[in-house]
Amino acid sequence: KRLCESERSSKRVVKFLHSHNIHMKTMRQISINFPEILIVDDDSFNLLALEAILSKFNLKSVKAFNGQKAIDIIMERLRNFPRSQAFSMVFLDFHMPVKNGMETTREIIRMFEEEGLVRFPIVACTAFGARELFEQWSQVGVSDFLIKPVSFEKI
């Protein structure tokens, strides 16, 4: 019962955070029961930098080096914890081997729609600021964009 209440609470927090600007102190207070954040990038420096920034908010993260690995991690979580919130959000690079960010976004959204699950926000992280890329990613369902290099202030 406690797990179900915690899961519902986490989903409400995710929706609230996604629709409001949250002060950092508040972020720290709610991060105690917050699901982990998935970071997907083929550059280990970018993974470590984002992980370090998120840790300042007391947020835990899981790393994947390409889109296919991210899909595998999400599917594993959903198999082990059906109907749960796999992650609170995903930071997703565009240019990666195996499966790029746009392909990964499409597959995550399809997977969650097929299972009838509430999808977590997907934040596109890219060094390329091309307007066309942002428009394409918006059309496939990205929630927000973050231009690299990432920083504490941008997060």
Backbone as JSON, one array per atom type, in Angstrom:
{
  "sequence": "KRLCESERSSKRVVKFLHSHNIHMKTMRQISINFPEILIVDDDSFNLLALEAILSKFNLKSVKAFNGQKAIDIIMERLRNFPRSQAFSMVFLDFHMPVKNGMETTREIIRMFEEEGLVRFPIVACTAFGARELFEQWSQVGVSDFLIKPVSFEKI",
  "N": [[0.83, -1.19, 0.0], [1.91, 1.24, 0.82], [3.89, 1.54, -1.14], [2.34, 1.87, -3.46], [1.04, 4.3, -2.84], [3.27, 5.96, -2.71], [4.13, 5.79, -5.35], [1.98, 6.96, -6.74], [2.15, 9.5, -5.65], [4.69, 10.28, -6.58], [4.17, 10.43, -9.33], [2.37, 12.57, -9.4], [4.07, 14.59, -8.53], [5.93, 14.66, -10.61], [4.3, 15.55, -12.75], [3.6, 18.05, -11.73], [6.13, 19.32, -11.47], [6.85, 19.37, -14.11], [5.1, 21.23, -15.17], [5.5, 23.6, -13.81], [7.74, 26.18, -12.63], [10.22, 25.33, -10.42], [11.58, 26.13, -7.32], [14.98, 25.8, -6.2], [15.37, 24.93, -3.52], [12.95, 23.69, -2.95], [13.11, 21.66, -4.82], [15.13, 20.07, -3.69], [13.83, 19.22, -1.36], [11.73, 17.59, -2.31], [13.08, 15.65, -3.65], [13.74, 13.38, -2.27], [11.95, 11.17, -2.43], [11.85, 10.85, -5.11], [11.81, 9.37, -8.33], [14.57, 8.03, -10.23], [16.68, 9.78, -12.62], [17.19, 9.41, -16.06], [20.07, 9.54, -17.99], [21.21, 10.01, -21.2], [23.79, 9.69, -23.34], [26.5, 9.63, -25.62], [28.95, 10.54, -24.95], [31.21, 10.34, -22.43], [32.12, 12.4, -20.74], [30.05, 14.3, -20.87], [28.0, 12.8, -19.69], [28.99, 12.46, -17.06], [29.21, 15.14, -16.24], [26.52, 16.06, -16.28], [25.43, 14.27, -14.46], [26.8, 15.06, -12.12], [25.79, 17.65, -11.78], [23.04, 17.12, -11.38], [23.22, 15.72, -9.01], [23.63, 17.74, -7.2], [21.1, 18.6, -6.74], [20.24, 16.6, -5.22], [19.38, 14.43, -6.7], [19.23, 11.24, -8.1], [20.83, 9.4, -10.71], [20.78, 7.41, -13.72], [22.85, 6.05, -16.18], [23.17, 5.86, -19.76], [24.79, 4.86, -22.75], [23.88, 5.03, -25.35], [20.95, 5.31, -27.48], [19.62, 2.81, -27.8], [20.5, 1.33, -25.61], [19.34, 2.87, -23.6], [16.59, 2.39, -24.11], [16.56, -0.35, -23.54], [17.15, -0.3, -20.78], [14.91, 1.08, -19.77], [12.85, -0.69, -20.54], [13.56, -2.93, -19.01], [13.14, -1.95, -16.42], [10.37, -1.55, -16.54], [9.53, -4.17, -16.88], [10.28, -5.33, -14.46], [8.96, -3.75, -12.61], [5.99, -3.41, -13.14], [3.65, -1.08, -14.5], [4.75, 1.1, -13.24], [6.45, 4.22, -12.58], [9.04, 4.57, -14.58], [11.26, 6.31, -14.78], [11.89, 9.67, -13.61], [12.45, 11.63, -15.43], [14.07, 12.08, -18.64], [17.21, 12.92, -19.91], [18.37, 13.47, -23.03], [20.65, 12.92, -25.56], [21.23, 13.96, -28.99], [22.9, 13.14, -31.27], [24.08, 10.02, -31.48], [25.6, 6.76, -31.45], [24.17, 3.67, -32.73], [21.3, 4.16, -31.93], [19.76, 7.16, -32.49], [18.83, 10.27, -30.78], [16.24, 11.18, -31.61], [15.05, 8.89, -32.74], [15.05, 7.31, -30.45], [13.37, 8.78, -28.77], [10.91, 8.56, -30.15], [10.49, 5.79, -29.89], [10.34, 5.43, -27.09], [8.01, 6.91, -26.49], [6.11, 5.51, -28.03], [6.24, 3.01, -26.74], [5.29, 3.62, -24.16], [2.72, 4.54, -24.75], [1.56, 2.2, -25.82], [1.54, 0.59, -23.55], [-0.13, 2.01, -21.95], [0.82, 3.85, -20.1], [1.78, 6.68, -18.05], [3.76, 9.01, -19.53], [7.12, 10.03, -18.96], [8.82, 13.25, -18.78], [10.84, 14.17, -21.56], [13.91, 15.49, -22.13], [15.65, 17.12, -24.54], [19.03, 17.13, -25.13], [21.46, 18.87, -26.66], [24.26, 19.89, -28.65], [23.85, 21.15, -30.92], [22.19, 23.83, -32.16], [20.24, 24.09, -34.08], [17.3, 25.36, -35.45], [15.5, 23.84, -36.98], [15.98, 21.26, -36.08], [15.01, 21.41, -33.45], [12.3, 21.84, -33.97], [11.61, 19.46, -35.3], [12.12, 17.59, -33.25], [10.27, 18.48, -31.36], [7.91, 17.81, -32.62], [7.96, 15.02, -32.45], [7.64, 14.62, -29.77], [9.28, 15.62, -27.68], [9.79, 17.13, -24.52], [11.23, 19.38, -23.65], [14.15, 21.48, -24.28], [17.69, 21.5, -24.03], [20.56, 23.24, -24.41], [23.86, 22.29, -25.0], [26.99, 23.42, -23.69], [25.96, 21.77, -20.67], [24.83, 23.25, -17.6], [24.69, 24.17, -14.13], [22.96, 26.34, -13.78], [21.41, 26.26, -16.12], [20.02, 23.85, -15.8]],
  "CA": [[0.0, 0.0, 0.0], [2.81, 2.39, 0.9], [4.54, 1.66, -2.43], [1.36, 2.44, -4.39], [0.87, 5.71, -2.49], [4.5, 6.63, -3.1], [4.15, 5.84, -6.81], [1.01, 7.99, -7.14], [2.72, 10.78, -5.23], [5.78, 10.61, -7.5], [3.58, 10.83, -10.6], [1.84, 13.92, -9.22], [5.22, 15.49, -8.44], [6.48, 14.78, -11.96], [3.4, 16.42, -13.5], [3.71, 19.4, -11.17], [7.43, 19.87, -11.85], [6.87, 19.58, -15.55], [4.27, 22.37, -15.54], [5.83, 24.78, -13.0], [9.14, 26.41, -12.29], [10.38, 24.95, -9.03], [12.75, 26.69, -6.64], [15.95, 24.74, -5.9], [15.13, 24.38, -2.18], [11.82, 22.78, -3.09], [13.62, 20.48, -5.54], [15.84, 19.23, -2.73], [12.87, 18.63, -0.43], [10.93, 16.53, -2.91], [13.92, 14.66, -4.33], [13.94, 12.2, -1.44], [11.14, 10.07, -2.96], [11.76, 11.05, -6.55], [12.47, 8.35, -9.13], [15.83, 8.44, -10.83], [16.69, 10.43, -13.92], [18.0, 8.7, -17.04], [20.91, 10.41, -18.81], [21.62, 9.24, -22.36], [24.76, 10.43, -24.14], [27.64, 8.77, -25.97], [30.17, 11.19, -24.46], [31.28, 10.09, -20.98], [32.26, 13.67, -20.03], [28.7, 14.88, -20.75], [27.28, 12.0, -18.7], [29.49, 12.78, -15.73], [28.88, 16.53, -15.92], [25.1, 16.14, -15.96], [25.25, 13.51, -13.21], [27.29, 15.9, -11.03], [24.84, 18.75, -11.59], [21.82, 16.56, -10.8], [23.5, 15.33, -7.62], [23.48, 18.95, -6.37], [19.68, 18.65, -6.42], [19.99, 15.32, -4.54], [18.71, 13.54, -7.63], [20.04, 10.13, -8.57], [20.7, 9.2, -12.15], [21.23, 6.19, -14.37], [23.46, 6.47, -17.43], [23.18, 4.97, -20.92], [25.69, 5.41, -23.75], [23.2, 5.21, -26.64], [19.49, 5.21, -27.39], [19.17, 1.44, -27.63], [20.76, 0.97, -24.21], [18.31, 3.56, -22.81], [15.36, 1.62, -24.29], [16.73, -1.6, -22.79], [17.05, 0.01, -19.34], [13.5, 1.4, -19.49], [12.08, -1.94, -20.65], [13.9, -3.76, -17.85], [12.42, -1.39, -15.28], [8.94, -1.81, -16.7], [9.31, -5.61, -16.65], [10.44, -5.62, -13.03], [8.01, -2.96, -11.83], [4.92, -3.07, -14.07], [2.76, 0.06, -14.22], [5.45, 2.07, -12.41], [7.16, 5.31, -13.23], [10.39, 4.06, -14.8], [12.16, 7.42, -14.43], [11.18, 10.93, -13.48], [12.66, 12.29, -16.71], [15.23, 11.63, -19.41], [18.02, 13.88, -20.66], [18.68, 12.64, -24.18], [21.48, 13.52, -26.6], [20.72, 13.67, -30.33], [23.84, 12.36, -32.08], [24.63, 8.87, -30.77], [25.62, 5.54, -32.26], [23.14, 2.64, -32.58], [19.98, 4.77, -32.06], [19.9, 8.57, -32.12], [17.85, 10.79, -29.84], [14.9, 11.25, -32.15], [14.55, 7.51, -32.82], [14.82, 6.86, -29.07], [12.16, 9.47, -28.29], [9.75, 7.91, -30.78], [10.29, 4.46, -29.33], [9.88, 5.58, -25.7], [6.62, 7.35, -26.52], [5.32, 4.38, -28.51], [6.23, 1.99, -25.7], [4.43, 4.05, -23.07], [1.35, 4.57, -25.25], [1.08, 0.82, -25.93], [1.32, 0.05, -22.21], [-1.07, 2.88, -21.25], [1.52, 4.46, -18.97], [2.05, 8.11, -18.1], [5.13, 9.19, -20.02], [7.94, 11.01, -18.26], [9.35, 14.28, -19.68], [12.08, 13.91, -22.29], [14.61, 16.74, -22.38], [16.66, 16.96, -25.57], [20.3, 17.8, -24.86], [22.24, 18.85, -27.89], [25.17, 21.0, -28.9], [23.41, 21.75, -32.17], [21.06, 24.71, -31.88], [19.47, 24.32, -35.3], [15.86, 25.51, -35.22], [14.79, 22.73, -37.62], [16.11, 20.11, -35.2], [14.08, 21.61, -32.34], [10.94, 21.66, -34.47], [11.43, 18.02, -35.53], [12.02, 16.91, -31.96], [8.99, 18.86, -30.74], [6.86, 17.05, -33.29], [7.95, 13.62, -32.02], [7.2, 14.55, -28.39], [10.23, 16.08, -26.67], [9.17, 18.08, -23.6], [12.02, 20.6, -23.52], [15.47, 21.43, -24.9], [18.82, 22.02, -23.26], [21.72, 23.4, -25.29], [25.14, 22.0, -24.35], [27.28, 22.61, -22.51], [25.01, 21.88, -19.57], [25.33, 23.94, -16.42], [23.78, 24.19, -12.99], [21.96, 27.38, -14.03], [20.48, 25.82, -17.17], [19.16, 22.81, -15.25]],
  "C": [[0.88, 1.25, 0.0], [3.5, 2.63, -0.44], [3.6, 2.29, -3.46], [1.14, 3.92, -4.11], [2.08, 6.52, -2.92], [4.56, 6.81, -4.61], [3.19, 6.92, -7.31], [1.54, 9.36, -6.8], [3.83, 11.21, -6.18], [5.24, 11.08, -8.84], [3.01, 12.24, -10.51], [2.98, 14.93, -9.18], [5.8, 15.72, -9.82], [5.61, 15.73, -12.79], [3.52, 17.86, -13.03], [5.02, 20.04, -11.6], [7.46, 20.21, -13.32], [6.1, 20.84, -15.93], [4.58, 23.64, -14.76], [7.33, 24.94, -12.86], [9.29, 26.16, -10.79], [11.67, 25.54, -8.48], [13.67, 25.56, -6.2], [15.72, 24.12, -4.52], [13.98, 23.37, -2.22], [12.26, 21.51, -3.8], [14.32, 19.54, -4.58], [14.87, 18.53, -1.79], [12.13, 17.46, -1.05], [11.78, 15.42, -3.52], [14.11, 13.38, -3.53], [13.19, 10.99, -2.0], [11.02, 10.1, -4.47], [12.44, 9.91, -7.3], [13.73, 8.91, -9.77], [15.64, 9.1, -12.19], [17.62, 9.64, -14.83], [18.74, 9.72, -17.89], [21.44, 9.56, -19.97], [22.54, 10.11, -23.23], [25.92, 9.5, -24.44], [28.97, 9.36, -25.53], [30.21, 11.05, -22.94], [31.45, 11.38, -20.18], [30.89, 14.31, -19.82], [27.87, 14.12, -19.72], [27.69, 12.38, -17.29], [29.14, 14.19, -15.31], [27.41, 16.66, -15.51], [24.79, 15.4, -14.66], [25.68, 14.35, -12.01], [26.33, 17.05, -10.74], [23.57, 18.24, -10.93], [22.02, 16.17, -9.35], [23.41, 16.53, -6.68], [22.03, 19.18, -5.98], [19.26, 17.41, -5.62], [19.19, 14.36, -5.41], [19.68, 12.47, -8.1], [19.81, 9.92, -10.05], [21.24, 7.84, -12.57], [21.74, 6.63, -15.74], [23.33, 5.39, -18.5], [24.01, 5.66, -22.0], [25.09, 5.53, -25.15], [21.71, 4.98, -26.45], [18.99, 3.79, -27.17], [19.37, 0.97, -26.2], [19.72, 1.62, -23.3], [16.98, 2.81, -22.9], [15.42, 0.33, -23.49], [16.57, -1.38, -21.29], [15.6, 0.29, -18.96], [12.65, 0.14, -19.53], [12.33, -2.85, -19.46], [13.16, -3.26, -16.6], [10.93, -1.69, -15.36], [8.61, -3.29, -16.5], [9.35, -5.94, -15.16], [9.42, -4.9, -12.16], [6.88, -2.5, -12.75], [4.07, -1.91, -13.56], [3.44, 1.11, -13.33], [6.03, 3.19, -13.25], [8.61, 4.88, -13.37], [11.44, 5.08, -14.39], [11.33, 8.67, -14.28], [11.32, 11.76, -14.74], [13.9, 11.72, -17.37], [15.9, 12.85, -20.04], [18.64, 13.07, -21.8], [19.46, 13.42, -25.24], [20.88, 13.17, -27.97], [21.65, 12.74, -31.09], [24.49, 11.27, -31.23], [24.69, 7.69, -31.72], [24.44, 4.63, -31.91], [21.74, 3.23, -32.79], [20.09, 6.22, -31.61], [18.75, 9.03, -31.21], [16.42, 10.83, -30.34], [14.28, 9.85, -32.27], [14.21, 6.98, -31.42], [13.56, 7.49, -28.51], [10.91, 8.81, -28.85], [9.45, 6.56, -30.13], [9.81, 4.52, -27.88], [8.4, 5.94, -25.69], [5.7, 6.22, -26.98], [5.15, 3.31, -27.43], [5.26, 2.37, -24.58], [2.97, 4.13, -23.51], [0.77, 3.16, -25.33], [0.76, 0.22, -24.57], [0.3, 0.87, -21.41], [-0.47, 3.55, -20.03], [1.67, 5.96, -19.16], [3.52, 8.28, -18.47], [5.84, 10.26, -19.21], [8.46, 12.04, -19.26], [10.67, 13.83, -20.31], [12.69, 15.25, -22.64], [15.72, 16.47, -23.38], [17.89, 17.78, -25.2], [21.14, 17.72, -26.12], [23.14, 20.06, -27.98], [24.75, 21.74, -30.16], [22.14, 22.55, -31.92], [20.2, 24.98, -33.1], [17.97, 24.32, -35.01], [15.07, 24.33, -35.81], [14.83, 21.48, -36.74], [15.14, 20.22, -34.03], [12.65, 21.36, -32.79], [10.66, 20.17, -34.72], [11.26, 17.28, -34.22], [10.73, 17.26, -31.24], [7.85, 18.05, -31.33], [6.82, 15.6, -32.84], [7.66, 13.49, -30.52], [8.2, 14.95, -27.32], [9.58, 17.18, -25.83], [9.9, 19.41, -23.55], [13.39, 20.39, -24.15], [16.51, 22.05, -23.98], [20.02, 22.05, -24.19], [22.99, 23.16, -24.47], [26.08, 23.17, -24.59], [26.25, 22.84, -21.41], [25.66, 22.61, -18.41], [24.27, 23.89, -15.34], [22.63, 25.17, -13.25], [20.95, 26.94, -15.08], [19.52, 24.76, -16.65], [18.14, 23.44, -14.32]]
}
